[in-house]
């Protein structure tokens, strides 16, 4: 048989095969069948040595040309099949449907408020300090002028680990640690977790405080007032009023509690004629405890007698509730993403 005719015959035959191919897998089958190592083209070419030498070049040229044309046909059919696949996929996909927004993470409101407050105090020249949550009795109570059996220890229901080791009930032990490791003047704030044996609607066994301490020479109650007023206005707005009420803490003398004008009713006690549920119509809400550091604390840490300074401690969740108008303390600990997502 004439090899050239046989070779030329492959092209229309492949064309018929390709017309019937409906997938890329079919295509691959045809490629093996026609152009593979033992395929049709190769079989025909295996007869080449039987030809007289002068006829061989023409057959070789035809083989190359047939191979090229076959490859072009494959290419063409492959593109068509791929385009069909894409069109089918697009037919199942409605590009006009609203997309799914990517999930956006957010910082926890407690973290947000803690960072904001520390930022404000950093701006006022304070360093940020920290201390352990598992604390010794000596730093949590004794150095803070609360000897064993002191009744003030009852103010804080303590979670004890051993007789002398406990979960810190406040951040005030960081005052002690700071003064033991630094000479005056010092100005630090210390954010962190504190623990109390207490759990009901308005108390959780763990919550966050920020401690403040400034000790140097000639630091007075006026500085305390000035710093705390600046802080309150930075967090709650420039119109916020601040009130100091006499109070008692064993480690400060004199001591005070600080109220701010209620941010819910603006200090009026009523919202749209309704009694304000945040301040219970008083127009004021308590936000922190503070005072001038008691000389007994300086003695406990070995500070000289001529220093003076102030300390304060505030509840972070409390500030966050007032700032964001959150009515329920439990929200901070449930980690409901519908709640947390609002702070993104
Ligand atoms: N540690 C006190 C408390 O937790 C708050 C406080 C801190 C008061 C510093 C005065 C000075 O109640």
Boltz pocket constraint, residues with backbone or C-beta under 6 A from the ligand:
constraints:
  - pocket:
      binder: B
      contacts: [[A, 169], [A, 170], [A, 171], [A, 172], [A, 212], [A, 249], [A, 252], [A, 256], [A, 289], [A, 290], [A, 291], [A, 311], [A, 312], [A, 313], [A, 314]]
      max_distance: 6.0
